Amino acid sequence: MTAAPQPTGTELLARLDRLPVGRPHRRLMLQGGLGYLFESYDAVLLGYAASAVVAIWSVGSGLAGWLLASVFIGYLIGALVAGVLADRIGRRRVLMYALLVYVVFTVVAATANSPGELILWRVLSGIGIGAEATMIVPYISEFLPTRNRGRNIGNTMLFLGFGYVLAGLTAVTVISPNPEPGWRIACLICVAPVLLLLWWRRDLLESPRFLISQGRIEEAAAIVERFERETAVNGQLPPVPAATAPAREPAPRRNVLRQFAALWGPGLAVRTGVVCVLWFAIQATHYGYGTWLPTLLVLKGFTITKSFSFALASAVAQIPGYYLAAAISERIDRKWTIVAFMGGSIACAAGLATAEDEVAIFCFVVALSFFMNGVAGPLYAYTSEIYPTESRATGMGLASATARVGAIMAPVAIGYLHDDLGFAGVFAMLCGLLLVGAVVLALLGLRTAGRSLEAMHAEPAAARTRDDQPA
């Protein structure tokens, strides 16, 4: 009896893309979503606790900025390292080890007794969570079918909003009543991801696209077959469509410098430039606003308890923002969804900069959170789509690292500039950053909705360069 021929990479990708979203896809999205929940909880936690920590340790505004930015220094390192490693050793191993690093140093951070010590442990824990957060969307996007990839990635990003809400509840119930040791208890709550790590160790699969890019066809076929078995309804599956683009040949192994250089080569340079500007603008604004909001409100005359309540309400407002952005990103494309939500953010930030009435401030805080966080889903989806498999994790890592530069600079800059610029000046500066990012994306961004990951990278370099022209 003759053995069945081994399927080609192109056939496996066509089989994977034709599948409806089923139990294995939802399991991956839940695992990735929980990872984002812990990331957003951790990232915002110290912003809520900042006013308490600053008071307890008598920290000046300049050092307070570095305290707020410390985790983002770790994010930057983690994002760069994770991107390179994931394109070399696989997505699964990076996701697992990164989370373990985060858990260990988060526990240690709860024992800190000085600003310098806390900054050190936050940098090290940030390396773990930065690496983990960078890899989630590239990983799950390589499993999701083309026709609703953006919506499903956006739904995964909903968990970011749950993390912000959890951080707000922790601030109100744990930190505010008893700042010391409340902030330490809050840090210990962050170690819950260890349960996720144990789950991942048992169930997490390697990306078939990564395996195909490495020439490991037999391993990729086993994973695709498992997805087909778990997705089949009454034993039936949709027919396999004709492949829109062939799977790329296994890429030659490149050193680290060549991995990054490829992002700036023919056909990818414009895409890389756009996402770097976009991520810097969005994340500098997001974390500059998010980490300093409770403190800025206190400086404007609000009590700590009321500032925490405002921030908690803004955290709740994120969830419908994520949902709406995910819903429309398949209709008007990721690019224009991002531009629209950035425009809404600019309008709300401008209103917040000039508002004096408490009700108006509250409304603008909530609306800004809706738009500013809603952009995350299409942003992550867009960035993971525009790179070929052999460069996807490295490209996402570079974009994320660029974002972390903005996340580091913004809290520090606000700490030093607030006395000169005032509350209004801070938000005017953030509006300018958002405007630059929106214009660059509108003029040079790439359309991605409804296109397979391979179709966007199958053309020769010259064709890809033409494709990058604005729609």
PATOR-990146 format. One record per residue (C-alpha): residue in one letter; x, y, z. Coordinates in steps of 0.05 Angstrom, whole numbers, padded with zeros to 5 digits, always signed. Layout:
! residues N
aXYZ...
END
This chain:
! residues 471
m+00000+00000+00000t+00028+00067-00020a+00033+00120+00035a-00004+00185+00023p+00043+00240-00002q+00063+00292+00049p+00024+00357+00039t+00061+00418+00018g+00065+00482+00059t+00018+00517+00011e-00035+00462+00019l-00030+00465+00095l-00039+00540+00096a-00100+00535+00051r-00130+00482+00097l-00116+00525+00158d-00147+00588+00128r-00211+00553+00106l-00229+00532+00177p-00285+00567+00214v-00267+00595+00282g-00277+00537+00329r-00257+00510+00397p-00181+00508+00384h-00182+00581+00359r-00223+00604+00418r-00176+00568+00466l-00116+00605+00436m-00153+00671+00439l-00171+00659+00512q-00099+00642+00530g-00073+00703+00493g-00128+00746+00523l-00109+00726+00594g-00037+00745+00578y-00061+00814+00558l-00104+00820+00620f-00042+00810+00664e-00001+00857+00621s-00050+00914+00626y-00062+00902+00700d+00013+00906+00714a+00026+00965+00668v-00027+01009+00698l-00020+00986+00770l+00039+01030+00788g+00005+01089+00755y-00052+01081+00804a-00004+01070+00862a+00043+01127+00842s+00013+01181+00886a+00015+01134+00946v+00087+01111+00933v+00111+01182+00920a+00080+01204+00987i+00107+01146+01027w+00179+01153+01001s+00178+01228+00989v+00196+01218+00916g+00206+01281+00874s+00170+01289+00808g+00232+01275+00766l+00247+01209+00801a+00172+01193+00801g+00174+01196+00724w+00230+01145+00723l+00192+01102+00772l+00132+01103+00725a+00175+01090+00664s+00218+01033+00694v+00173+00976+00671f+00174+01004+00600i+00250+01000+00599g+00241+00926+00611y+00186+00923+00559l+00234+00953+00507i+00288+00901+00521g+00237+00844+00524a+00204+00864+00459l+00269+00867+00420v+00295+00801+00448a+00229+00765+00440g+00220+00786+00367v+00289+00760+00347l+00283+00696+00387a+00212+00679+00364d+00234+00682+00291r+00292+00635+00307i+00268+00586+00360g+00192+00592+00355r+00134+00630+00385r+00115+00578+00438r+00181+00575+00477v+00187+00651+00479l+00116+00659+00506m+00127+00608+00562y+00195+00630+00587a+00177+00704+00583l+00118+00695+00630l+00162+00657+00679v+00212+00714+00681y+00156+00763+00694v+00126+00724+00752v+00193+00715+00788f+00213+00788+00787t+00143+00814+00803v+00145+00775+00868v+00213+00805+00884a+00187+00875+00868a+00137+00870+00925t+00196+00869+00974a+00228+00934+00950n+00244+00986+01003s+00269+01044+00961p+00254+01077+00894g+00320+01052+00864e+00306+00980+00885l+00235+00982+00858i+00259+01011+00792l+00308+00953+00784w+00257+00898+00797r+00206+00933+00753v+00256+00935+00695l+00270+00860+00702s+00197+00840+00708g+00182+00886+00649i+00230+00844+00606g+00185+00784+00617i+00118+00817+00606g+00144+00858+00547a+00168+00795+00512e+00103+00759+00526a+00058+00816+00504t+00097+00826+00440m+00087+00754+00418i+00013+00742+00432v-00018+00774+00369p+00034+00749+00319y+00025+00680+00348i-00051+00676+00347s-00056+00714+00280e-00018+00656+00247f-00075+00609+00266l-00136+00653+00251p-00173+00650+00184t-00165+00709+00136r-00238+00729+00132n-00247+00751+00204r-00176+00755+00231g-00181+00829+00250r-00246+00820+00289n-00220+00761+00328i-00154+00795+00345g-00195+00855+00368n-00238+00811+00412t-00175+00783+00443m-00153+00854+00459l-00216+00863+00500f-00178+00830+00557l-00134+00891+00561g-00195+00930+00584f-00211+00877+00637g-00139+00885+00663y-00148+00960+00669v-00213+00951+00706l-00180+00901+00753a-00123+00949+00765g-00174+01004+00781l-00212+00959+00829t-00146+00940+00863a-00129+01013+00871v-00195+01031+00902t-00202+00970+00947v-00130+00952+00965i-00084+01013+00955s-00128+01072+00972p-00151+01049+01041n-00081+01030+01064p-00026+01053+01015e+00028+01017+01055p+00026+00956+01048g-00030+00962+00997w+00015+00972+00938r+00057+00911+00958i-00005+00867+00963a-00026+00892+00894c+00041+00870+00865l+00033+00801+00894i-00034+00794+00861c+00003+00800+00795v+00035+00732+00804a-00030+00699+00784p-00002+00689+00713v+00037+00629+00740l-00028+00590+00732l-00031+00612+00659l+00041+00589+00651l+00024+00519+00675w-00035+00516+00628w+00007+00539+00569r+00061+00487+00585r+00010+00433+00574d-00032+00459+00516l+00006+00512+00476l+00021+00491+00404e+00075+00519+00358s+00052+00562+00300p+00044+00520+00236r+00067+00580+00195f+00131+00584+00235l+00143+00509+00226i+00131+00514+00151s+00179+00573+00147q+00231+00527+00180g+00217+00469+00132r+00185+00427+00188i+00126+00406+00146e+00109+00341+00183e+00102+00378+00250a+00059+00432+00217a+00014+00380+00185a+00001+00347+00252i-00022+00413+00282v-00066+00430+00222e-00098+00361+00226r-00112+00371+00300f-00146+00438+00286e-00187+00405+00231r-00210+00349+00278e-00229+00397+00334t-00264+00446+00287a-00304+00397+00244v-00379+00401+00254n-00411+00332+00246g-00347+00310+00213q-00355+00363+00158l-00307+00419+00139p-00311+00473+00086p-00277+00455+00020v-00204+00475+00012p-00201+00537-00033a-00147+00548-00084a-00087+00579-00050t-00083+00654-00062a-00008+00653-00054p+00044+00598-00046a+00078+00586+00021r+00146+00619+00022e+00207+00574+00017p+00243+00562+00083a+00283+00625+00098p+00358+00619+00107r+00380+00627+00179r+00401+00700+00191n+00440+00732+00246v+00409+00784+00290l+00433+00844+00250r+00407+00815+00185q+00340+00800+00217f+00332+00873+00234a+00362+00896+00168a+00310+00856+00129l+00255+00900+00160w+00286+00960+00124g+00297+00924+00058p+00258+00929-00008g+00184+00923+00001l+00185+00928+00077a+00220+00994+00092v+00157+01038+00084r+00116+00990+00125t+00167+00989+00180g+00174+01065+00181v+00098+01074+00186v+00089+01025+00243c+00148+01054+00282v+00119+01125+00278l+00050+01099+00293w+00069+01057+00354f+00112+01112+00383a+00057+01164+00377i+00001+01119+00404q+00039+01087+00461a+00074+01150+00484t+00006+01183+00488h-00028+01123+00519y+00022+01112+00574g+00038+01185+00585y-00036+01197+00595g-00051+01131+00631t+00006+01129+00681w+00001+01202+00700l-00074+01211+00700p-00086+01197+00774t-00028+01241+00794l-00047+01297+00746l-00117+01298+00774v-00090+01302+00845l-00045+01360+00823k-00107+01393+00793g-00141+01391+00861f-00178+01325+00862t-00172+01279+00921i-00134+01213+00912t-00198+01174+00921k-00236+01215+00869s-00177+01212+00819f-00177+01136+00827s-00252+01135+00815f-00244+01176+00751a-00189+01129+00727l-00232+01068+00743a-00290+01096+00703s-00243+01108+00644a-00219+01035+00650v-00290+01010+00643a-00301+01054+00582q-00244+01018+00545i-00284+00954+00537p-00337+00980+00488g-00280+01017+00452y-00244+00951+00439y-00309+00918+00417l-00329+00973+00368a-00260+00977+00337a-00259+00902+00327a-00328+00903+00296i-00313+00956+00244s-00241+00938+00227e-00264+00884+00177r-00312+00934+00144i-00270+00997+00136d-00201+00963+00142r-00152+00965+00200k-00117+01027+00172w-00178+01072+00172t-00204+01044+00238i-00139+01066+00270v-00142+01135+00238a-00214+01145+00260f-00200+01125+00333m-00138+01169+00335g-00180+01227+00310g-00230+01215+00366s-00173+01212+00416i-00145+01279+00392a-00213+01312+00400c-00223+01285+00471a-00152+01302+00493a-00161+01373+00468g-00226+01378+00507l-00194+01350+00570a-00137+01400+00564t-00185+01459+00567a-00241+01432+00612e-00250+01463+00681d-00317+01436+00703e-00313+01370+00741v-00368+01338+00700a-00335+01359+00634i-00268+01331+00658f-00301+01265+00676c-00335+01259+00608f-00272+01274+00569v-00231+01225+00612v-00281+01170+00597a-00287+01186+00522l-00211+01192+00514s-00204+01123+00545f-00256+01095+00497f-00218+01119+00435m-00147+01114+00460n-00153+01041+00481g-00201+01020+00426v-00145+01031+00375a-00104+00974+00405g-00140+00917+00370p-00133+00942+00298l-00063+00968+00314y-00037+00900+00337a-00073+00864+00280y-00045+00912+00228t+00026+00905+00252s+00024+00829+00254e-00005+00826+00183i+00044+00869+00145y+00106+00825+00154p+00122+00756+00124t+00126+00697+00172e+00202+00696+00176s+00202+00770+00198r+00135+00776+00233a+00159+00768+00304t+00220+00811+00293g+00177+00866+00261m+00127+00863+00318g+00185+00865+00367l+00215+00927+00334a+00147+00963+00333s+00135+00944+00405a+00204+00967+00425t+00193+01034+00390a+00128+01040+00429r+00166+01027+00494v+00214+01083+00478g+00153+01129+00475a+00125+01097+00538i+00191+01110+00574m+00200+01181+00548a+00128+01206+00560p+00122+01194+00635v+00192+01222+00647a+00180+01282+00602i+00113+01297+00635g+00147+01293+00703y+00197+01346+00684l+00152+01390+00640h+00088+01392+00680d+00110+01451+00723d+00123+01492+00659l+00067+01467+00614g+00012+01455+00664f-00046+01406+00657a-00069+01436+00591g+00000+01438+00561v+00012+01364+00576f-00050+01343+00537a-00035+01391+00480m+00032+01357+00472l-00001+01289+00470c-00051+01313+00417g+00008+01334+00373l+00038+01265+00377l-00027+01231+00358l-00037+01278+00299v+00031+01261+00270g+00017+01186+00275a-00052+01192+00243v-00026+01232+00184v+00031+01184+00170l-00015+01124+00171a-00068+01157+00128l-00017+01176+00075l+00028+01114+00074g-00009+01058+00108l-00025+00991+00077r-00095+00959+00070t-00097+00890+00102a-00169+00869+00115g-00193+00807+00077r-00123+00789+00051s-00086+00726+00071l-00020+00735+00107e+00017+00702+00048a-00018+00744-00006m+00011+00808+00023h+00082+00781+00018a+00081+00736-00044e+00094+00791-00094p+00165+00811-00114a+00196+00870-00078a+00177+00921-00130a+00105+00900-00129r+00103+00902-00054t+00131+00972-00055r+00075+00994-00103d+00024+00960-00057d+00047+01002+00001q+00022+01065-00033p-00039+01097+00000a-00107+01072-00019
END
